[in-house]
Amino acid sequence: MDDTCQTVLNTGLRGVTIASTKISDVNGAEGKLVYRGYLAKDLAGNTSFEEVVYLLLFEKLPDRDQLKAFQQQIAEQREVPEQIIAAMQAMPKDALPMDVLQAAVPMLAAYDPDIRDTSIEGAGRMAVRLTAKFATIVAAWDRIRNGKAPIAPDPELSQAANFLYMLNGEVPDDELAGFFDACLVLHAEHSFNASTFAAREVASTKAHMYAAVAAGVGSLSGPLHGGANTRVMQMLLEIGDVDKVDDYVANILDTGGVIMGLGHAVYQVDDPRAHILAPMSQALGKRAGDTRWYDLSKALEVKGKAAFKERKGKDIFVNVDFYSASLYYYMGIAVDLFTPIFAISRIAGWTAHVIEEQYGGAAAKPALYRPESDYIGDYCGPDECAFVPLDKR
């Protein structure tokens, strides 16, 4: 057999390189996340989310004039067509937020003037519109399901501050807006994760930007991908108190369970994003006069790592979801919005990957993803099944 065509089974594509990219790199051994050459930890807190979106889409950080123009472009595109808001208002109020977001994406396509434009410039404009509107959709749905009218976006606010404003009608102070902005920066991109690959796979068929992004949203909605920080917060609420951490950890390990937020498919050290989010959680806890959720997270991290090392004989590491959970909770954000917030950040990475997939910028690959599978059906022994007409079965 040709060495380049050997069948690899049951990998889930772990460790299988399927394409090249210029957008980002995850160095799991060293705990480094890179966006187009820049360490994400250097960008968070030092750049705005809008700067990072510009970097991901246009391959460089903007200068002051470019940033001002780009911020204006995003602000001008935040409004969502009233017909889509009306459609959301007609949905059951207990609909899952990620389902609502995913449903809104193809509806947005119907209103995009560039939907038939196959140029890279048209794709860039669609990317900006999607990035601008995702936050509006998520905030509008949270208000709609709670019997409140959606709040129109404020073009004078940053993307981060505007989202928090649209949730509750209060303009956040600089510290709160800055923390949320850093969260958006840290979640904006993470190479070929499940949702990004889903978006790129659809994009490889030459489907338009919205179809590819809808696939990304659907992939992110799965609990093994985007739902982790929601489950972290549910875990913290279940434990409730630092004094109960030891018993909780012991019970989880005794029953073969998982401590949510510990462990990652790629990182072999602590996720570098967690080290940025943890002090933010602590700061908001102090500001609220209640550091319980940060303290509980920290105790669970320390004791969970120690117990895992003792039981399994190997280390386990904290990931980005572990501290983003308590951080969002301190911000007063509903737990089931944690994954949609992931999406309003990751839309930047998804759209950059769709553009790269369709217009190049990386090494050549076959136009269409078309993996093979190993058929293991054995319904009629070694031979094909003989067809039996319906009236004789």
N, C-alpha and C positions, 0 to 999 in steps of 0.2 A: 504493500500500500504506500502511496505517496505520503511522505512525512507531514506534508502540509494539510492533509485531509483526514487525519486520524480522528475517530469519533471519541469525544469526551462526554461522559455521562454524569448526570446528577450533580452538576457543578453549581447550578443557579447562576452561572456565568461568573462565579467567584474566581478571581485570578485570571480571567480570560480577557485579554486586551482585544477590543472590537473596533477601535478607531483611535485616531489621534485628535488632539484638541489644543488650541492656544488659549483657552479661556481660563482654566484653573487646574490646580494640581493638589492632591491630598497625599502628603507624605506621612503615612501611618506610623512608621518606625520612629520618626523624629517629632511627630505631633505638629506638623506644619500644614497650614492651609494657605494656598497662594491664589490670588486673583490677578491674572495677567501680569505675573512677575512680582506683585506686591503681597506681603504677608497680611492676611486678614486682620491679625491682631494689631498691626500698625495702622490699618485703615479705620478700625472701630474707635470712635471717640475723637479721631483726628480728621475724618472726612464725614460728609453727610451721605445719607442714602442716595440722594440724587447724584452725587459725584461718583459713587460706586456703580450706579446704573449706567452712567455715561461711560465709565471705564469698561464695563462688561460689554456694552453695545458697540463702542467706537474704538476700543483697544488702547485708550490713553486717558489719563486724568485730565479734566478740563482746566483751562485757565479761568480767570475770574469772569471774563466776558462770556466765554462759552458756557460756564456754569449758570450765569444769570439768565441767558437765553434758554437754556435747557430747563431750568426751574420753571420758567414761564410757560414753556411748552407743556410740561406735565400739569401745571396748575390749570391751564386752559382745557385740558382733556379729562378732568376729573368727573365732570357731570356725566350721569348715566341717563340714557333716553327714558323719558317718562313712561313709555310703554313697557319697558323692562321693570321699572319700579312697580307698575300696576300688576304685572304678571307675578312679581314676588308677593305683593299684597294679597293675591288670590291663592297663594300656597298655604297648606296647613301650617299652623304656627309651631307645630312640633317637628317640622321637617329638619333634617340634619343640615347644619350650616354648610358643610362641604358639598352636599348635594345641591343646595341652592346656588352656591358659587359655580359649581360645574355646569348646572343648567343655564346659568346666565351667560357663560362664555359663548356658546353658539348663537345665542340671541344677539349678543354684541356684534357678532360677525355680520348679521343682516344689516346693521347700521353703519358699517365701516366703509367709507368711500374708496378705500384701497383694496377691498377684498379680491378684486380681479386683477390687481396689479402684481405682476410676477417679478418686479424688479427688487433689488436689494434695498433701494430707497423706500419703496412701498412697505417692505417688511419692517424696516426701521420705524416707520411711522406707526404701523400697527403695534409694534413692541411698546412704543411710548404710550399709546392709548390704553393698552392692556395694563401696563404698570400703573398708570394714573387711576384707572377705574376700579381695579381690584379692591382697593381700600374702601372706596365708596360703596361698593356692593356689600362687602362684609359688614360695614358699620350700619348701612341701611337695613340689612336683614335683622340685625340684632335689635334695632328699634322697632321694626315692623312686628316681629314676633312678640315683642313686649307691649304691643298696643300703642306705640308712639309713632309720630310722623318722622320720616327721615330728615336729617339735617343736611342742608346743602353744603358742599365743600367751600372752604374759605381760601381763595386764591392767594391770600397774603401769608398763609402758613406753609411750613415745610410739609412734606409728605407724612412724616412721623407725627408732627403736632396736629396736622389736619385730621388724621385718623382718630386720634384720641378725642379731638373736639367733636367729630361727627358721632362718636359713641355716646357722649353724655352732655354735649352742649357747652362744655367748659374748656376754654383754651388752657392747655397745660403750661406749667412754668418751665423754665429753661432746663432744670435738672431732670424733670420727668420726661420732657420731650427728647432731651439728649440721650437718656438711657434707652428710650424706645427706638430712637434713631440708630443707636449702636446695635440693638437687637436686629433691626432690619439689615444692617450691614453684615452682621455675622451669619445671617441665614440666607443671604442673597444668592449664594452659589456653593456647590459642593461636588463638582465634577460629575462623573457618570453614576449618580445615585439612581434609585429605581424610577422616580418621577421624571428625571431628566432623560433617562434612556427611553422611557415611554414616549416623551415628547419628540425625541430625536427619531425614534422608530417610525412614528406617524409622519414626521416631516420628511423622512427618506422616501415616502411615496409621492412626494410633491404636493401633499395636502397643504392647505393654507395654514397660516399662523394660529388661527383660532382652534382649528381641529386638533393641531398638535398640543396646544396648551390645555385644551379640555382633557386630553389623555393624561397630561401631567397632573392635573388636579385630581382626576380619578385615582391615579396611582398614589398620590400623597394622602388620600383619604383613608388608606388602609392602616390598621393599627400597628403593623410592623414597620411602617415608614413614618408618616407625619403625625400619627396619634400618640407618639411616645410621651411627649411632655404633658398631654392631658392625663395619661395614665400615671405619670409621676405625681401630679397634683392629687389625683384620686387616692394614690397610695399614701401621701402625706396626710390627707384628711382622714384616712382610715386609721393611721397610727395615732395621730392627734397630739402626742406628747413625747418629748425626748426620753422620758423614763421608760417608754414602751419600745424603744428601738431595739434593744438587745433581744427581747422576746420575739419581736417581729422578724428580725434577721435570722434567728435560730429556726423559727417555724418555716420561713421561706426555704432555707437550705435543707431542712429536714424533709420537706415535701417535694423537693425538686423544682421549686418555683424560681422566679426571676425577680431580682431587685431592679425595678424599672429605673432607667437612667444610668445604670452601670453596665459597661460593655458596649462595644461598637464593632461593626463589621470590618472597619478599616484601621482605626487607631489602635496601636499597641502601647500607647502611653495615654495620659489624660488628653482629652479633646481640648485643644488650645482655647476654644471658644468658651468652655466652661469656666476657665480661670478669669475671664473678663466678666462674665455674667454673675459669678458668685458675689463679688464685692458690691455689685449693684443691688442684688437682692438684700444683702445685709444693710446697705444704706437706706433702702426704702423701708425695711423693717424698723430701723431706728427712727426714721422719719414718722412712721405710723405709730410708734410707741409700742410695737409688738414684733419682736424679732423671732417669734416662735417658728415660723415657717422656714426661715433661713437656718436657725439653730437646729431644727429637726433635720433639714437637708444635710447640714454639715455633719451632724452626729451619724446620720445614716450612711453618708459617704465613708467616714472614717471606720465605723464599725462594720459596715458591709464589706469594705476592702479587706479588713483584718480577718474577718470570719471566712471569707472566700479563700484567702491565702492559706488559712489554717486547714480548712476542709479539703480544698482542691489542690493545694500545693502550688498554686500559680496566682499571678496578679490579675486583678480586674481594674478597669479604669472608668472614670466618670466621663459622660458624654454631654453634648450641648443641651440635651433636654432636661438634665437633672436640675440645673439652676434657673433655666428659663421659666420653668413651671412656677416656682415661688415668686419670681420676679413679675410675671404677668399677673399673678394673683394679687400681689401687693398693689398693682396698678388698677385693681378693681375690674379686671377683664374676666368675663365669664369663662369658665373652664373649657367649654366646648367651642370657644373661639380660638383656642391656642393653635390648632392646626390651620384654620383659615388665615391666621396671622402669619404663619409659616409661608402660606401661599402668596400673601401680598408682598412678601419679601422675595421669595424664590421665583416669582414671575420674571424678575430681572435676569436670573440665570437661565430659566427656560427659554426665554425669547432670544437670548444671545446664542444659545445652543441651536435653536431652530434655524437662525440665520447662518450659523457656521455649517450646519448640516446641509443646507440647501444651496449656499453660495460659496462654500469653500473657506479658505483661510487655514486649513489644516491639510495634512497629507491626503492624497487621493484614496478613496475606498469605493467599493461597488456602490452604485446609486441606491440600491434598495436592500435593506436588511432582510435576509432570508435564511435563517438558521435551519439546520436539519434536525430531525428527531429520530429516535431509535424505536421502531414499532415493536412492541412486546406482546401484542395480542396473540392469544393461543386458544381461540374459541373452538376450533375444529381440528385440533392437533396440528401436525405439520402442513396440512393442506388447507386451501381456501374452503370456506363453507359453501355447501351446495344450496342454492336458493330454493326456498319452499314457498309456493304461492299462498296468499293469505287464507284461502278457504281450506287449506290442508295443514295449517300450523296448529 
